[in-house]
Protein backbone atom coordinates (compact mmCIF):
# COMPACT_ATOMS: atom_id res chain seq x y z
CA UNK A 1 0.00 0.00 0.00
CA UNK A 2 1.38 3.39 -1.03
CA UNK A 3 1.82 6.00 1.68
CA UNK A 4 -0.17 9.20 1.43
CA UNK A 5 1.74 12.47 0.86
CA UNK A 6 0.87 13.53 4.41
CA UNK A 7 2.35 10.34 5.85
CA UNK A 8 5.43 10.82 3.70
CA UNK A 9 5.80 14.36 5.05
CA UNK A 10 5.62 13.05 8.60
CA UNK A 11 8.25 10.44 7.75
CA UNK A 12 10.50 13.09 6.21
CA UNK A 13 10.15 15.20 9.33
CA UNK A 14 11.08 12.26 11.55
CA UNK A 15 14.11 11.52 9.39
CA UNK A 16 15.25 15.14 9.49
CA UNK A 17 15.16 15.14 13.28
CA UNK A 18 17.49 12.13 13.43
CA UNK A 19 20.29 13.91 11.56
CA UNK A 20 22.39 15.21 14.41
CA UNK A 21 26.12 15.77 14.08
CA UNK A 22 28.94 16.78 16.44
CA UNK A 23 29.49 20.53 16.99
CA UNK A 24 31.19 22.59 14.32
CA UNK A 25 34.98 22.65 14.55
CA UNK A 26 36.19 25.87 16.16
CA UNK A 27 38.05 27.74 13.43
CA UNK A 28 40.24 30.85 13.68
CA UNK A 29 38.49 34.17 13.15
CA UNK A 30 37.96 34.96 9.48
CA UNK A 31 38.25 31.40 8.20
CA UNK A 32 34.49 30.93 7.90
CA UNK A 33 34.33 34.03 5.70
CA UNK A 34 36.92 32.50 3.39
CA UNK A 35 35.08 29.18 3.43
CA UNK A 36 31.85 30.95 2.44
CA UNK A 37 33.65 32.49 -0.54
CA UNK A 38 34.81 29.07 -1.67
CA UNK A 39 31.36 27.66 -0.95
CA UNK A 40 29.73 29.84 -3.63
CA UNK A 41 32.33 28.73 -6.17
CA UNK A 42 32.04 25.04 -5.43
CA UNK A 43 28.23 24.96 -5.43
CA UNK A 44 28.33 26.73 -8.77
CA UNK A 45 30.58 23.90 -9.95
CA UNK A 46 28.13 21.33 -8.55
CA UNK A 47 25.34 22.89 -10.61
CA UNK A 48 27.45 22.92 -13.76
CA UNK A 49 28.48 19.31 -13.22
CA UNK A 50 24.86 18.32 -12.62
CA UNK A 51 23.80 20.13 -15.77
CA UNK A 52 26.62 18.62 -17.82
CA UNK A 53 25.72 15.05 -16.83
CA UNK A 54 21.93 15.68 -16.90
CA UNK A 55 21.59 15.01 -13.19
CA UNK A 56 18.76 16.19 -10.97
CA UNK A 57 18.72 19.31 -8.79
CA UNK A 58 18.36 17.25 -5.59
CA UNK A 59 21.83 15.87 -6.35
CA UNK A 60 23.27 19.35 -5.83
CA UNK A 61 21.25 19.74 -2.65
CA UNK A 62 22.54 16.41 -1.33
CA UNK A 63 26.12 17.25 -2.30
CA UNK A 64 25.96 20.62 -0.55
CA UNK A 65 24.49 19.04 2.59
CA UNK A 66 27.21 16.38 2.79
CA UNK A 67 29.93 18.94 2.08
CA UNK A 68 28.68 21.25 4.81
CA UNK A 69 28.33 18.47 7.37
CA UNK A 70 31.78 17.08 6.61
CA UNK A 71 33.73 20.33 6.44
CA UNK A 72 32.20 21.65 9.65
CA UNK A 73 33.79 18.77 11.55
CA UNK A 74 37.37 19.54 10.52
CA UNK A 75 39.82 22.45 10.32
CA UNK A 76 39.50 24.31 7.03
CA UNK A 77 42.15 23.76 4.38
CA UNK A 78 41.83 24.76 0.71
CA UNK A 79 43.18 21.53 -0.74
CA UNK A 80 41.11 19.50 1.71
CA UNK A 81 38.01 21.44 0.60
CA UNK A 82 38.72 20.82 -3.08
CA UNK A 83 39.27 17.09 -2.64
CA UNK A 84 36.22 16.76 -0.39
CA UNK A 85 34.06 18.52 -3.00
CA UNK A 86 35.13 16.14 -5.75
CA UNK A 87 34.67 13.05 -3.58
CA UNK A 88 31.27 14.20 -2.31
CA UNK A 89 29.88 14.90 -5.77
CA UNK A 90 31.02 11.44 -6.87
CA UNK A 91 29.50 9.89 -3.76
CA UNK A 92 26.18 11.75 -4.16
CA UNK A 93 25.94 10.71 -7.82
CA UNK A 94 26.36 7.06 -6.80
CA UNK A 95 23.56 7.47 -4.25
CA UNK A 96 20.98 9.26 -6.40
CA UNK A 97 21.74 8.65 -10.06
CA UNK A 98 21.41 5.58 -12.25
CA UNK A 99 24.45 6.64 -14.32
CA UNK A 100 26.96 7.99 -11.80
CA UNK A 101 30.03 9.80 -13.05
CA UNK A 102 33.11 7.57 -13.03
CA UNK A 103 35.99 8.16 -10.68
CA UNK A 104 38.23 8.49 -13.74
CA UNK A 105 36.14 11.42 -14.95
CA UNK A 106 36.39 13.04 -11.54
CA UNK A 107 40.17 12.65 -11.65
CA UNK A 108 40.28 14.36 -15.05
CA UNK A 109 38.10 17.21 -13.80
CA UNK A 110 40.58 17.82 -11.00
CA UNK A 111 43.16 18.64 -13.67
CA UNK A 112 45.49 16.03 -12.25
CA UNK A 113 45.53 17.57 -8.79
CA UNK A 114 44.08 14.40 -7.25
CA UNK A 115 44.42 10.72 -8.13
CA UNK A 116 41.71 8.07 -8.10
CA UNK A 117 43.17 6.73 -4.85
CA UNK A 118 42.95 10.21 -3.30
CA UNK A 119 39.26 10.41 -4.16
CA UNK A 120 38.48 6.88 -2.97
CA UNK A 121 40.25 7.45 0.34
CA UNK A 122 38.47 10.75 0.90
CA UNK A 123 35.10 9.13 0.14
CA UNK A 124 35.78 6.53 2.81
CA UNK A 125 36.81 9.24 5.29
CA UNK A 126 33.59 11.14 4.57
CA UNK A 127 31.43 8.05 5.01
CA UNK A 128 33.06 7.23 8.34
CA UNK A 129 32.95 10.83 9.61
CA UNK A 130 29.23 11.07 8.86
CA UNK A 131 28.58 7.61 10.35
CA UNK A 132 27.06 6.37 7.08
CA UNK A 133 24.27 8.95 7.34
CA UNK A 134 24.31 9.69 3.62
CA UNK A 135 20.67 10.10 2.64
CA UNK A 136 19.35 13.18 4.44
CA UNK A 137 16.10 14.93 3.66
CA UNK A 138 16.58 17.89 1.30
CA UNK A 139 14.19 20.83 0.71
CA UNK A 140 13.04 19.42 -2.64
CA UNK A 141 11.63 16.38 -0.82
CA UNK A 142 9.40 18.59 1.29
CA UNK A 143 8.32 20.80 -1.60
CA UNK A 144 7.18 17.86 -3.71
CA UNK A 145 5.12 16.31 -0.92
CA UNK A 146 3.64 19.58 0.36
CA UNK A 147 2.36 20.42 -3.13
CA UNK A 148 0.94 16.90 -3.43
CA UNK A 149 -0.95 17.39 -0.17
CA UNK A 150 -2.28 20.77 -1.30
CA UNK A 151 -3.44 19.28 -4.60
CA UNK A 152 -5.29 16.59 -2.70
CA UNK A 153 -7.24 18.95 -0.42
CA UNK A 154 -10.96 19.51 -0.90
CA UNK A 155 -11.75 21.76 -3.85
CA UNK A 156 -8.11 21.94 -4.93
CA UNK A 157 -8.71 20.54 -8.42
CA UNK A 158 -11.03 23.41 -9.31
CA UNK A 159 -8.56 25.96 -7.93
CA UNK A 160 -5.62 24.50 -9.83
CA UNK A 161 -7.63 24.26 -13.06
CA UNK A 162 -8.76 27.88 -12.81
CA UNK A 163 -5.30 29.20 -11.92
CA UNK A 164 -2.89 26.87 -13.72
CA UNK A 165 -0.56 29.69 -14.77
CA UNK A 166 -0.38 31.10 -11.25
CA UNK A 167 0.34 27.72 -9.68
CA UNK A 168 2.95 26.94 -12.32
CA UNK A 169 4.64 30.26 -11.52
CA UNK A 170 4.45 29.45 -7.81
CA UNK A 171 6.23 26.13 -8.29
CA UNK A 172 8.80 27.61 -10.67
CA UNK A 173 9.70 30.42 -8.29
CA UNK A 174 9.88 28.08 -5.30
CA UNK A 175 12.29 25.75 -7.11
CA UNK A 176 14.40 28.76 -8.05
CA UNK A 177 14.47 29.82 -4.40
CA UNK A 178 15.67 26.37 -3.39
CA UNK A 179 18.53 26.72 -5.87
CA UNK A 180 19.35 30.07 -4.27
CA UNK A 181 19.34 28.51 -0.81
CA UNK A 182 21.77 25.80 -1.92
CA UNK A 183 24.21 28.40 -3.22
CA UNK A 184 23.95 30.89 -0.37
CA UNK A 185 26.04 30.35 2.80
CA UNK A 186 23.40 31.74 5.24
CA UNK A 187 21.15 28.77 4.43
CA UNK A 188 23.73 26.03 5.05
CA UNK A 189 22.77 25.32 8.65
CA UNK A 190 19.01 25.79 8.34
CA UNK A 191 16.66 22.78 8.56
CA UNK A 192 15.54 21.72 5.06
CA UNK A 193 11.91 21.77 6.17
CA UNK A 194 12.18 25.42 7.20
CA UNK A 195 13.86 26.36 3.90
CA UNK A 196 11.14 24.62 1.90
CA UNK A 197 8.24 26.11 3.87
CA UNK A 198 9.79 29.58 3.77
CA UNK A 199 10.39 29.40 0.03
CA UNK A 200 6.73 28.50 -0.50
CA UNK A 201 5.63 31.33 1.76
CA UNK A 202 7.86 33.77 -0.13
CA UNK A 203 6.56 32.56 -3.51
CA UNK A 204 2.97 32.82 -2.39
CA UNK A 205 3.55 36.45 -1.48
CA UNK A 206 5.15 37.45 -4.78
CA UNK A 207 3.50 35.33 -7.47
CA UNK A 208 0.51 36.84 -9.29
CA UNK A 209 -2.60 35.17 -7.88
CA UNK A 210 -5.95 36.71 -7.05
CA UNK A 211 -6.33 37.77 -3.41
CA UNK A 212 -8.99 35.11 -2.64
CA UNK A 213 -6.76 32.44 -4.16
CA UNK A 214 -3.76 33.58 -2.13
CA UNK A 215 -5.78 33.45 1.05
CA UNK A 216 -7.11 29.98 0.22
CA UNK A 217 -3.62 28.72 -0.61
CA UNK A 218 -2.14 30.23 2.53
CA UNK A 219 -4.86 28.67 4.65
CA UNK A 220 -4.29 25.24 3.08
CA UNK A 221 -0.53 25.51 3.54
CA UNK A 222 -0.93 26.59 7.14
CA UNK A 223 -3.04 23.53 7.89
CA UNK A 224 -0.23 21.31 6.60
CA UNK A 225 2.63 23.25 8.18
CA UNK A 226 1.00 23.40 11.61
CA UNK A 227 0.24 19.68 11.60
CA UNK A 228 3.69 18.55 10.46
CA UNK A 229 6.07 21.22 11.77
CA UNK A 230 4.25 22.92 14.64
CA UNK A 231 4.44 26.49 13.31
CA UNK A 232 2.78 28.50 10.52
CA UNK A 233 3.70 30.83 7.67
CA UNK A 234 3.51 33.88 9.93
CA UNK A 235 5.96 32.47 12.48
CA UNK A 236 9.13 34.43 13.17
CA UNK A 237 11.41 31.65 11.95
CA UNK A 238 9.64 31.59 8.57
CA UNK A 239 9.71 35.38 8.28
CA UNK A 240 13.43 35.44 9.09
CA UNK A 241 14.19 33.01 6.27
CA UNK A 242 11.94 34.77 3.77
CA UNK A 243 13.87 37.94 4.58
CA UNK A 244 17.09 36.10 3.70
CA UNK A 245 15.59 35.33 0.30
CA UNK A 246 14.50 38.93 -0.16
CA UNK A 247 17.93 40.27 0.74
CA UNK A 248 19.53 38.28 -2.09
CA UNK A 249 17.66 39.95 -4.92
CA UNK A 250 19.05 43.05 -6.58
CA UNK A 251 15.78 44.92 -6.88
CA UNK A 252 12.90 45.85 -4.60
CA UNK A 253 10.60 44.93 -7.48
CA UNK A 254 10.27 41.21 -6.89
CA UNK A 255 7.45 40.34 -9.27
CA UNK A 256 8.13 37.97 -10.94
CA UNK A 257 11.35 37.07 -9.14
CA UNK A 258 12.16 34.04 -11.20
CA UNK A 259 12.73 36.25 -14.28
CA UNK A 260 15.23 38.47 -12.49
CA UNK A 261 18.95 38.20 -11.93
CA UNK A 262 20.27 37.96 -8.40
CA UNK A 263 23.42 39.09 -6.67
CA UNK A 264 24.72 35.57 -6.43
CA UNK A 265 25.47 34.42 -9.97
CA UNK A 266 25.34 30.84 -8.78
CA UNK A 267 21.70 31.24 -7.82
CA UNK A 268 20.62 32.38 -11.29
CA UNK A 269 18.62 29.80 -13.29
CA UNK A 270 21.06 27.68 -15.28
CA UNK A 271 19.59 28.74 -18.63
CA UNK A 272 20.86 32.24 -17.89
CA UNK A 273 24.23 30.87 -16.84
CA UNK A 274 24.56 29.06 -20.16
CA UNK A 275 23.71 32.21 -22.10
CA UNK A 276 26.42 34.19 -20.34
CA UNK A 277 28.96 31.40 -20.73
CA UNK A 278 28.22 31.04 -24.46
CA UNK A 279 28.44 27.25 -24.33
CA UNK A 280 28.11 24.43 -21.85
CA UNK A 281 31.31 23.90 -19.87
CA UNK A 282 32.38 22.10 -16.77
CA UNK A 283 34.67 24.07 -14.52
CA UNK A 284 37.16 22.18 -12.39
CA UNK A 285 36.84 22.52 -8.60
CA UNK A 286 40.37 23.86 -8.69
CA UNK A 287 38.67 27.09 -9.72
CA UNK A 288 38.51 27.94 -6.02
CA UNK A 289 42.25 28.48 -6.23
CA UNK A 290 41.52 31.35 -8.60
CA UNK A 291 38.55 32.77 -6.76
CA UNK A 292 39.30 36.35 -7.77
CA UNK A 293 38.98 35.34 -11.41
CA UNK A 294 35.72 33.62 -10.61
CA UNK A 295 34.31 36.78 -9.04
CA UNK A 296 35.09 38.55 -12.32
CA UNK A 297 33.17 35.81 -14.19
CA UNK A 298 36.31 34.57 -15.93
CA UNK A 299 36.35 30.81 -16.28
N, C-alpha and C positions, 0 to 999 in steps of 0.2 A: 504494500500500500504506500502510495506516494505521500510525503509529508506536505501539509499546507504551507503556503508562504509564511503565515504567522508563526507556525511551529519552527520553520527554518530560521526565522529571525530570532526566536528565543534560543535556538541552538547556537546561532552565531554569537549572540550576546554571551552565552555561557562559555563558549570557546574563548572569546576575547578576554574574559575575566581570568582565565587560567594562564594567560601569557604574562608571567611576572619574571623579571630578570634582576640580577644583582645591580646595585647602584652604579651610576655612571662613574668612570674613572676620573679622579680629580686631576685636571690638567692645569698647567701654568696659565696665568692670565694672558688673554689674547689668542690662545691656541684655538679656542672654539670659533672665534671670528674667522681665522684662516681656514678652518675645517668647513665652515659654512660656505666660504668662497669656492672651495674645491667641490663641495656638495652640489652646487648649481651646475658646475661643469660636468660632473660625472653623471648626474641624472639626465642632463641633456644627451650625453652619450648613450645612456640606457634607452632613451626614446628613439634615438637614431638607429641603434642596433635592433630594437624591436621592430621598427619600421622596415629596416633593410631585410630582415628575415621573416617579415609578415607575421610577427607575434602579436599577442593580445596586449591591451593596456594593463590588465591586472598583473602581467609579468613584470612591468616596470614598478608597479606598486609593491609587489612582493620583493623584488630586488632591493628597492629603497628601504623597505622595512628591515630586511636581513642585514643590510649594510649599516643602518643606524644602530641596530641592536648589537652588532658585533663590534663596531668601532667605538661604541661608548664604553665598552668593557676594558679597553686597552689604551695605553699612551698613544698619542697621535704621531704618525710618521708618514711623510709623503709617499715613500715607496711602498710602505705597508698598505696605505690607503689605495694606491693604484692596483696592487696585486689582489687585495681583498675585493675590489670592485669587479675585476675580471672573473675571479673565482665565483663570486656570488651571482653574477649574471649567468654564468655557465650552469651553476647549481639550480637557479630558479628556472632556467629553460628546461632542465631535465625533470623538474617537478611538474611543470604546467603544460609543456608543449609536447606534441607527438613527434616533432622533428627537431630535437634539441641541437643547437650548434655544437660542432665537434670541438674537442679540446685543441686540436691542431689549428682550427680557425681562430680560436681565442689566442693561441700563441702568436699567430701571424699578426693579429690586430694589436698585440702589445709591441709590435715593431722589434721583436727580438729581445725586449727587456726582460721577459720571463720565459722560462722553459715549461714544457708540459708537466714536468715533475714539480716545479714551483707551484703551478696552479693546482695540481692534485693534492699536494701537501697542504696548501692553504684551505682548500675545500674541506679536508678532514679536520683541520684546526677549527674552522667555522662551525662545522657540525657538532664537534665536541663542546665548543664554548657555549653554543646555544642549546645544548642538551637534546639534540635531535628535534627541537621544536621548530620545524621548518615549514609549517603550513598555517600561518596565522590568518586571521580574518583581515581583509582589506576593505577600504570604503566601497569599492565597486560591488562587493558581495551584498552589503546592506542596501545600496541604492537599488539593485535589481529586485531584491525581495520586497522592499518597501513599496516600490511602484507596482509590483504584482498584487500586494495586499490592497492598495488603493484601487486598482482596476477591478478587484473582486468585491468591493463594497457596494451596498445597495444603491442603485441608480447611477453607478459609475459608467456603465456602457453608454447611456444617453449623453452624459457629460463629455466623455471622450469623443464620441461621434460628432457632437456639435462643436467641439473645440479642438479638433485634431491638430491644427497648426500650432495653437498655443501650447498644447501638451508636448508636441514634438520639440518646440523651442525650449520648453522647460527641461526636458531630458537632455537636449543638446548642451544647454548652458551648464547643467549640473555636472555632466561628464567633463566639460571643459574645466570647471572649478576643481574637480578631483585631480585633473592633470596639473593644475596650478599648485594644489596642495602637495603633490608629490615632489615638485621641483623646489618648493619654498621651505627654507630651514625652519621658520616658526612652527610649521605643522608637524615636524618630525616626531615629536613626543606626544602628540595628541591622540586620544583613542580614535580608532577608525570609525566607530559608530558616531561619535560627535562630529567628525569631519563630514561624514555623509549626511547626517541630519541638518547640519548647518549649511551645507551647500544647497540642499533642497530648499531650506528656508530662504536663503539668499536668492535663489532662482525664482521662487514664488513671488518675491517682492518685486523683481525687476523684469520679469517676462510679461508681455502684453496679454493679459487675460481680463475679461470683464470683472468688475468688482464683486458681483455675486459669486462668480466662479472661483475667484481667489479666496473668498471667505469659506466657500464649501470645501475647497481643496485644503485650506489651512485647518479647518475643523477635522477633516478626515485624517490628515497627517498627525494632528495632535492626539487623536484617539490612539493611533498606533504608537507614537513616540512615548506617550504616558504609560501605556501598558507594558512596553518592552524595556524602556530606558529610565522611566521614573521622573522625567522632566518634560517640558513642552517647548514649543518654538519661541516662546517669549522669555525663556529662562536666561539668566545672565551668562551661563557658559555658552549657550548657542549664540547670543548676541555678540559675545567677545570674539568668537570665531568668524562670524559673518563680517565683523569689522576688519579682521585680518584680510579677508577676501577683498573687501572694499578698498583697503589701503594699497593693494597691489596695483590696481588699475590706474592708468595715467590720466583719466578724465573723470570729472564729476558726473558727466552724462553717461550713465551706465545702462542705456537701453538701446539696442540689445548688446549686452556685454560680449557675447560670443563672437561678434563681428569686429571687436576692437582689439588693438594691440595692447600688450601689457608691459610693465617695466621689465619683468623677467622674461627674456627672450625664450628661455626654456619652456615657459608656460604657454606660449603661443601655440595655437593649433598647428599640427605638423604640416598641413597643406601650405600654410604661410611660411613655415621654415623652409620647405622645399623650394618655394618661389624665390626666396632670398638667396638660397644656396645655388640656384641655377640647375642643379642636378642632384640626384640622390647620392649621398656619400656616407661612409661610416668613418667616424673620427676615432682615432685610438685613444684609450684612456690616459695615455701619456700626455694628452693635451693639457692635463692639469699642471704639468711642468711649465707650460707656456701660458699661464692663466691670463697674463696681461694681453697677449694676442687674442685670446678668446673673448675678453671683454670688448675688444675692438672689432669683434665679429670676423676675425681672420682665422681661417681654418687651415 
